[in-house]
Amino acid sequence: MSAGVDSLYHRDQAARKRVQEKLMTRKESAGSPPPQAASDGTSGVYGITTAAELSGMSVQALRLYERKGLLEPVRTSGGTRRYSDTDIARLRRISVLIAAGINLTGIAKVLDLEADNADLHAHNTALRNRNATLSSANATLRAENQHTPSPAQDRTGS
């Protein structure tokens, strides 16, 4: 009799496991991407549950990433976390890096390097724009100087 009960128990456990796997597969295959953010602002407007939904992560993951210094949501006077669209984008980037097999320490380094790269790119763009402005001004001055006689030419009459 005990062997029969054990057999039924294991069969029931296997059936439960199959049902759970089917449910998980349905959730994954539903494949609908997380909802899009409501605005382009940088102010914290989303609570932690909404931010988790928008980023496709769990609430616990968001808390972990904050503890590890990967994310710093603003806090209300009452201490509630508020996530901005920038935070949501950062969470999505973290998700991509995790999927690539990078650990949290590596992700912190990658995010820092990406921020440095963006800063350098912006600075380089500003320098190129300034160089273009100065080149244009220089060309204008040269053109004006070619049409204006120099003081030495005025005295000699040439």
VOBARO-294498 format. One record per residue: residue number from 1; residue in one letter; x, y, z of N, C-alpha, C in turn. Coordinates in pm, 1 decimal, always signed. Each point is the difference from the previous one (the first is absolute). Example, Ala and Ser with C-alpha at 12.3 -4.5 7.8 and 13.67 -1.06 7.14 Angstrom:
- 1,A,+1319.0,-569.0,+780.0,-89.0,+119.0,+0.0,+90.0,+120.0,+0.0
- 2,S,-35.0,+105.0,-72.0,+82.0,+119.0,+6.0,-77.0,+109.0,+73.0
REM end
This chain:
- 1,M,+81.9,-118.3,+0.0,-81.9,+118.3,+0.0,+87.1,+125.8,+0.0
- 2,S,+107.3,+1.4,+74.7,+88.6,+113.9,+8.2,+62.3,+31.0,-135.0
- 3,A,+35.8,-103.8,-75.0,+58.0,+21.7,-132.8,-101.7,+66.7,-91.0
- 4,G,-126.1,-36.1,+11.7,-104.2,+61.4,-81.8,-19.4,+146.4,+33.7
- 5,V,+4.2,+34.4,+128.0,-14.5,+138.9,+44.0,+118.9,+81.9,-50.4
- 6,D,+121.3,-56.6,+13.1,+118.5,+68.9,-50.9,-10.7,+25.0,-149.0
- 7,S,-48.2,-97.7,-73.1,-14.5,+13.0,-144.9,-98.9,+111.3,-34.7
- 8,L,-113.0,+2.9,+70.6,-98.9,+105.6,-23.4,+57.5,+137.0,+35.1
- 9,Y,+73.9,+6.6,+110.5,+59.1,+126.3,+41.9,+95.9,+52.6,-106.8
- 10,H,+88.8,-85.2,-49.0,+97.4,+43.0,-99.9,-66.9,+36.8,-132.0
- 11,R,-104.7,-75.3,-37.2,-72.5,+31.3,-122.4,-68.6,+136.3,+13.1
- 12,D,-57.4,+27.4,+119.2,-64.9,+127.8,+24.9,+102.8,+113.3,-4.5
- 13,Q,+116.7,-20.4,+59.7,+105.9,+100.9,-1.5,+46.0,+27.3,-143.2
- 14,A,+13.7,-105.3,-79.9,+42.6,+16.4,-139.2,-105.4,+77.3,-79.1
- 15,A,-126.9,-27.7,+26.7,-108.2,+70.2,-69.7,+1.6,+148.7,+38.6
- 16,R,+19.9,+29.1,+126.7,+6.9,+139.6,+43.5,+115.9,+73.0,-66.7
- 17,K,+111.9,-69.7,-9.3,+116.4,+60.9,-62.2,-27.3,+30.8,-147.0
- 18,R,-66.8,-92.1,-70.7,-33.2,+22.9,-141.4,-93.6,+119.3,-15.6
- 19,V,-97.2,+12.0,+87.8,-92.3,+113.3,-5.6,+75.3,+130.5,+23.6
- 20,Q,+88.3,+2.4,+98.7,+77.4,+120.2,+27.1,+87.3,+36.6,-119.0
- 21,E,+62.0,-99.2,-63.5,+82.9,+26.5,-116.9,-83.2,+56.3,-114.3
- 22,K,-119.9,-52.6,-19.0,-88.1,+52.1,-105.3,-37.8,+144.8,+28.3
- 23,L,-31.2,+29.6,+125.0,-35.4,+136.9,+35.2,+117.7,+94.8,-24.0
- 24,M,+118.3,-42.1,+38.1,+117.9,+83.1,-21.6,+24.9,+18.7,-149.3
- 25,T,-18.1,-105.4,-78.6,+20.5,+8.8,-144.5,-100.6,+95.6,-61.7
- 26,R,-124.4,-4.6,+44.7,-101.2,+91.7,-51.0,+37.1,+144.0,+29.9
- 27,K,+45.1,+25.3,+122.4,+38.5,+135.7,+35.9,+114.2,+48.1,-87.1
- 28,E,+99.3,-86.8,-22.1,+114.8,+38.9,-81.9,-38.6,+12.1,-146.2
- 29,S,-84.2,-90.1,-48.8,-34.6,+2.6,-141.5,-102.4,+107.7,-31.5
- 30,A,-70.0,+48.2,+103.3,-91.3,+110.4,-25.9,+78.7,+112.4,-66.0
- 31,G,+126.5,+9.0,+39.6,+96.4,+84.0,-68.8,-34.8,+146.3,-11.8
- 32,S,-105.0,+43.2,+62.8,-28.9,+142.5,-12.0,+106.5,+75.7,+77.3
- 33,P,+60.9,+96.8,-66.1,+103.6,+75.9,+68.3,-60.4,+79.8,+114.3
- 34,P,+82.9,+38.3,+95.8,-53.8,+79.8,+110.0,-60.9,+129.1,-52.4
- 35,P,-99.4,+53.9,+68.1,-62.8,+123.6,-45.1,+101.8,+112.8,-13.2
- 36,Q,-25.9,+91.5,-90.0,+90.3,+112.8,-21.8,-18.4,+104.7,+109.3
- 37,A,+103.6,+76.0,+23.2,-2.7,+104.3,+101.5,-98.7,+109.5,-38.2
- 38,A,-51.7,+68.3,+100.9,-102.3,+100.9,-23.1,+55.3,+132.6,-50.3
- 39,S,+124.8,+32.5,+32.3,+55.0,+128.8,-41.2,+150.0,-11.4,-21.6
- 40,D,+60.1,+108.5,-47.9,+144.1,+3.0,-21.4,+73.3,+72.6,+112.5
- 41,G,-66.3,+30.5,+105.9,+58.8,+80.1,+107.1,+108.1,-72.4,+77.2
- 42,T,+73.1,+77.1,+75.5,+103.2,-56.0,+85.2,-40.1,+5.3,+146.7
- 43,S,-119.2,+50.3,+27.9,-45.3,+3.6,+139.1,-64.7,-133.2,+34.9
- 44,G,+15.3,-39.2,+125.4,-55.7,-126.6,+45.9,-150.4,+5.5,+8.5
- 45,V,-66.7,-81.0,-81.0,-145.9,+1.5,-1.0,-61.1,-137.3,+24.6
- 46,Y,+80.2,-105.4,-14.9,-53.1,-136.0,+10.6,+34.2,-61.3,+134.8
- 47,G,-97.8,-66.9,+58.8,+26.1,-78.1,+120.5,+77.5,-125.2,-36.8
- 48,I,+43.6,-73.9,+100.1,+86.5,-115.0,-25.1,-72.2,-110.1,-77.8
- 49,T,-127.6,-20.3,+25.0,-73.7,-103.8,-71.5,-14.2,+35.2,-147.4
- 50,T,-33.3,+123.4,-28.4,-13.0,+44.0,-139.0,+135.1,-4.3,-70.0
- 51,A,+104.9,+42.9,+68.6,+134.7,-3.6,-58.3,+40.6,-143.9,-30.9
- 52,A,-34.4,-92.1,+88.1,+31.0,-141.1,-23.2,-73.3,-49.9,-124.6
- 53,E,-125.4,+37.4,-15.0,-76.7,-41.4,-118.9,+57.9,+61.0,-126.8
- 54,L,+31.9,+128.7,+4.1,+53.5,+68.2,-117.9,+135.7,-55.6,-41.9
- 55,S,+79.1,-43.4,+97.5,+133.6,-51.0,-31.1,+0.6,-150.6,-24.1
- 56,G,-109.7,-66.5,+32.4,-5.7,-145.6,-17.3,+77.4,-74.6,+107.4
- 57,M,+15.7,+60.7,+116.5,+75.2,-60.7,+109.7,-88.2,-14.1,+122.4
- 58,S,+54.6,-65.8,+100.2,-73.7,-14.7,+125.3,+31.7,+117.3,+92.2
- 59,V,-87.6,+22.6,+94.9,+19.0,+104.9,+99.0,+127.5,-28.1,+80.7
- 60,Q,+22.8,-127.9,+32.4,+119.3,-37.5,+76.3,+126.9,+33.7,-77.6
- 61,A,-3.1,-18.9,-131.9,+117.2,+31.4,-82.0,+28.4,+149.9,+5.2
- 62,L,-103.3,+82.7,-5.9,+20.3,+144.3,+6.3,+63.6,+40.4,+132.1
- 63,R,-45.4,-61.4,+108.5,+58.1,+30.2,+131.2,+146.9,-44.7,+5.8
- 64,L,+28.7,-116.6,-56.6,+137.6,-50.2,-3.4,+90.3,+93.7,-79.0
- 65,Y,-45.0,+43.6,-116.2,+81.9,+88.1,-83.2,+25.2,+132.8,+69.3
- 66,E,-97.1,+45.4,+77.5,+21.2,+122.6,+75.8,+104.9,-23.6,+108.8
- 67,R,-9.3,-113.1,+71.5,+99.1,-31.5,+103.2,+140.1,-11.1,-58.0
- 68,K,+10.8,-52.8,-121.7,+130.4,-18.1,-64.3,+50.9,+128.1,-65.9
- 69,G,-80.4,+106.9,+3.0,+43.4,+127.6,-54.0,-17.3,+13.9,-150.5
- 70,L,-75.7,-89.9,-61.1,-22.7,+7.1,-144.4,-108.6,+100.6,-35.2
- 71,L,-74.3,+42.3,+100.1,-117.9,+82.0,-23.0,-24.4,+84.4,+124.7
- 72,E,-42.2,+124.2,-19.1,-31.0,+86.6,+112.8,-131.6,+71.7,-24.7
- 73,P,-112.3,-66.0,+27.9,-127.9,+69.7,-18.7,-13.7,+111.7,+103.7
- 74,V,-72.9,+104.5,-38.4,-24.5,+106.9,+96.8,-96.4,-52.9,+106.4
- 75,R,+1.0,+64.1,+113.3,-88.8,-40.2,+109.0,-91.0,+116.8,+35.7
- 76,T,-123.1,-32.2,+30.8,-92.5,+102.6,+47.9,+37.0,+34.4,+143.6
- 77,S,-63.3,+102.0,+55.0,+27.9,+36.5,+139.6,-36.0,-114.0,+94.3
- 78,G,-91.0,-85.3,-42.0,-38.2,-115.7,+80.6,+89.7,-121.2,-22.2
- 79,G,+96.5,+11.1,-92.2,+94.4,-109.6,-23.2,-37.7,-94.1,-112.9
- 80,T,-110.6,+27.4,-69.6,-43.1,-86.5,-109.9,+88.8,+22.2,-121.6
- 81,R,+41.2,-109.3,-63.4,+81.6,+10.2,-121.0,-86.2,+49.2,-115.4
- 82,R,+57.7,+88.3,-82.1,-65.7,+47.1,-121.8,+100.1,-13.5,-113.8
- 83,Y,-40.9,-71.4,-103.3,+86.8,-28.8,-113.8,-36.1,+88.9,-118.2
- 84,S,+101.6,+47.2,-69.0,-19.9,+83.7,-118.5,+11.6,-86.0,-125.2
- 85,D,-28.9,+60.9,-114.0,+16.1,-71.1,-126.9,+146.7,-35.8,-23.5
- 86,T,+90.4,+84.5,+46.4,+142.7,-29.3,-9.5,+34.1,-123.9,+81.6
- 87,D,-59.0,-11.5,+119.0,+20.9,-119.3,+83.0,-52.0,-125.1,-70.6
- 88,I,-116.5,+11.8,-64.6,-58.6,-114.3,-70.8,+93.1,-42.9,-113.9
- 89,A,+52.0,+96.4,-74.7,+93.3,-31.5,-109.0,+124.9,-67.4,+55.4
- 90,R,+48.7,+47.6,+113.7,+118.4,-60.3,+61.9,-30.5,-143.0,+43.6
- 91,L,-117.7,-23.0,+55.1,-39.0,-135.5,+39.9,-6.7,-93.9,-121.1
- 92,R,-51.5,+51.3,-109.7,-5.1,-81.8,-121.8,+141.0,-32.4,-49.4
- 93,R,+91.8,+96.7,+11.1,+139.3,-24.5,-38.8,+62.7,-104.4,+91.7
- 94,I,-28.1,+8.2,+129.3,+49.3,-99.3,+95.9,-51.4,-137.9,-38.8
- 95,S,-126.0,-7.9,-37.9,-59.4,-127.9,-40.7,+73.6,-59.9,-119.5
- 96,V,+34.2,+84.3,-97.3,+73.8,-46.7,-117.8,+137.9,-52.4,+40.5
- 97,L,+66.3,+71.7,+88.8,+133.3,-40.8,+43.4,-4.5,-129.6,+80.1
- 98,I,-102.7,-15.8,+81.8,-16.2,-124.9,+74.7,-21.6,-115.6,-97.4
- 99,A,-82.8,+23.5,-100.8,-25.4,-104.8,-100.3,+128.1,-36.7,-74.8
- 100,A,+94.4,+94.5,-8.2,+128.0,-26.9,-66.1,+96.2,-74.2,+92.6
- 101,G,-41.3,-23.1,+124.4,+81.8,-77.2,+92.4,+94.8,+81.3,+84.5
- 102,I,-21.5,+130.0,+9.0,+89.2,+85.8,+77.7,-52.8,+9.2,+143.6
- 103,N,+91.4,-12.0,+96.9,-42.1,+8.8,+139.6,-20.7,+146.5,+39.6
- 104,L,-52.7,+21.4,+120.8,-37.7,+135.4,+41.6,+120.1,+93.3,+11.5
- 105,T,+114.1,-50.9,+42.8,+120.1,+83.1,+6.3,+41.4,+42.9,-140.1
- 106,G,-3.5,-93.6,-93.4,+32.0,+32.1,-139.4,-98.9,+97.0,-59.5
- 107,I,-126.1,-15.7,+34.6,-104.0,+90.8,-50.9,+26.7,+141.8,+49.7
- 108,A,+40.3,+12.8,+126.9,+30.9,+133.5,+53.2,+112.8,+63.9,-80.4
- 109,K,+101.7,-77.6,-31.8,+112.3,+53.1,-78.8,-44.9,+36.8,-141.0
- 110,V,-79.6,-86.5,-62.9,-48.9,+27.8,-135.4,-83.0,+127.7,-1.2
- 111,L,-88.9,+15.5,+96.0,-85.0,+119.4,+5.2,+83.3,+126.3,+22.4
- 112,D,+102.3,-9.1,+86.6,+88.5,+114.6,+21.4,+74.8,+35.7,-128.0
- 113,L,+51.5,-101.0,-68.7,+73.1,+24.6,-124.6,-92.0,+57.8,-107.7
- 114,E,-123.0,-49.6,-6.8,-95.3,+53.9,-97.1,-32.0,+146.3,+30.3
- 115,A,-13.0,+33.2,+128.6,-26.0,+139.4,+37.6,+119.9,+88.2,-36.1
- 116,D,+120.6,-48.6,+29.1,+120.5,+75.2,-37.3,+7.6,+19.0,-150.5
- 117,N,-30.7,-104.7,-73.7,+3.1,+7.4,-145.8,-101.0,+101.8,-52.1
- 118,A,-118.9,+1.7,+57.2,-101.9,+97.0,-41.7,+45.1,+142.2,+29.6
- 119,D,+62.7,+20.1,+116.9,+52.0,+133.3,+35.2,+107.9,+43.4,-98.7
- 120,L,+92.4,-90.3,-31.4,+107.0,+31.9,-94.6,-56.2,+28.5,-139.0
- 121,H,-99.9,-75.7,-39.9,-62.7,+21.6,-130.4,-64.9,+139.1,-5.6
- 122,A,-70.9,+36.1,+105.8,-64.0,+132.7,+4.9,+105.3,+110.8,-1.9
- 123,H,+107.6,-19.3,+75.2,+107.8,+99.8,+2.7,+65.2,+10.4,-138.1
- 124,N,+23.4,-112.9,-64.9,+59.0,-1.3,-133.6,-90.9,+71.7,-100.2
- 125,T,-129.8,-22.7,+9.5,-95.0,+67.8,-88.4,+4.2,+150.8,+22.5
- 126,A,+5.6,+40.6,+126.4,+7.7,+143.8,+30.6,+128.7,+59.9,-56.2
- 127,L,+110.3,-72.4,+12.5,+126.8,+49.6,-54.2,-4.4,+10.2,-152.5
- 128,R,-61.0,-97.8,-64.6,-12.1,+5.3,-146.7,-85.0,+119.4,-43.1
- 129,N,-108.5,+23.6,+70.6,-85.1,+115.4,-31.2,+75.5,+130.4,+21.2
- 130,R,+74.9,+9.1,+108.4,+79.2,+120.6,+27.8,+107.4,+19.2,-106.8
- 131,N,+62.7,-110.0,-41.8,+102.1,+6.3,-104.8,-61.4,+49.2,-131.2
- 132,A,-119.9,-49.4,-32.6,-66.8,+43.2,-123.0,-32.0,+149.7,+6.2
- 133,T,-45.5,+47.0,+115.2,-30.9,+142.1,+17.4,+126.2,+84.1,-15.1
- 134,L,+108.3,-42.1,+63.7,+126.0,+75.1,-9.7,+56.4,-2.5,-142.2
- 135,S,-10.8,-113.1,-68.0,+47.8,-8.4,-138.9,-78.2,+94.0,-90.3
- 136,S,-130.5,+4.7,+20.9,-84.2,+89.7,-78.2,+37.1,+146.6,+26.6
- 137,A,+18.0,+33.6,+126.6,+38.3,+137.1,+35.0,+137.0,+33.4,-58.4
- 138,N,+91.5,-94.8,+4.0,+133.3,+19.8,-55.5,-6.7,+23.5,-151.2
- 139,A,-81.4,-79.2,-68.4,-15.6,+15.5,-145.0,-59.4,+136.1,-32.9
- 140,T,-95.9,+45.4,+79.5,-61.2,+131.8,-20.7,+103.4,+110.4,+17.3
- 141,L,+81.5,-9.6,+102.9,+104.0,+100.0,+23.9,+102.9,+1.4,-112.9
- 142,R,+37.2,-115.4,-48.8,+96.0,-5.9,-110.8,-58.0,+64.2,-125.8
- 143,A,-126.8,-27.4,-25.5,-64.7,+58.2,-117.7,-6.5,+151.9,+12.0
- 144,E,-30.2,+50.9,+118.4,-4.6,+144.5,+21.2,+137.9,+63.0,-17.3
- 145,N,+102.8,-67.3,+47.5,+136.4,+52.3,-9.5,+50.7,+1.3,-143.8
- 146,Q,-47.1,-85.9,-84.2,+43.0,-2.1,-139.9,-58.2,+118.0,-76.2
- 147,H,-115.6,+47.3,+37.5,-65.0,+110.4,-70.0,+34.9,+136.0,+58.0
- 148,T,+56.4,+5.4,+117.6,+35.8,+125.6,+64.6,+149.8,+22.2,-18.8
- 149,P,+37.8,+116.6,-55.0,+143.8,+25.7,-18.0,+69.0,+14.1,+135.1
- 150,S,+120.7,-48.3,+6.7,+75.8,+10.7,+124.2,+50.5,+142.6,+15.2
- 151,P,+35.1,+43.0,+119.5,+51.6,+137.2,+19.0,+125.2,+25.6,-82.6
- 152,A,+83.5,-98.4,-22.4,+120.8,+18.9,-80.1,-36.4,+27.2,-144.5
- 153,Q,-103.1,-65.2,-50.3,-41.8,+22.3,-139.8,-58.9,+139.9,-17.2
- 154,D,-67.5,+50.5,+100.3,-59.0,+134.4,-6.4,+107.9,+106.4,-10.6
- 155,R,+111.3,-15.6,+70.7,+105.6,+100.9,+2.1,+78.4,+3.0,-131.2
- 156,T,+18.6,-116.6,-60.7,+81.2,-4.6,-122.8,-84.4,+27.0,-123.1
- 157,G,-128.6,-10.2,+15.3,-87.7,+25.6,-113.4,-14.7,-119.5,-91.4
- 158,S,+49.3,-115.2,+37.8,-14.3,-115.6,-86.4,-124.8,-75.2,+26.2
REM end
